[in-house]
Amino acid sequence: MRMHRGSSKGASDVPGVPEALPLSASPPFSVVFDVQRGGRTDVRTLSMAGRTTLRAALRSVGEFAEGSAVFEAGRSLPLDTPIVGPRRFQVVPTFSGG
């Protein structure tokens, strides 16, 4: 076993696998948000790689996650849902400003 200065672990010929892969390791995909507001639909598209939560993706496109209901195929989704591939969501703001 070889040791180097400052290390308490033996070195091996095989490098260790990193615990977290860089985002570039995941192929990018698109997530589409159809935001329903005042009888019109604003379409927002986000290109992303890797896993992220629905809450973080909504914030990335400028929506208030805590003030929105998110649906996919007519079913309501929790904001901590991880997005792992191309998806399309319907977003309905649940509050009004003023």
Summary of the structure (lengths in Angstrom):
residues: 98
radius of gyration: 20.6
end to end distance: 69.0
largest distance: 69.9
contacts: 194
relative contact order: 0.21
helix: 13%
strand: 39%
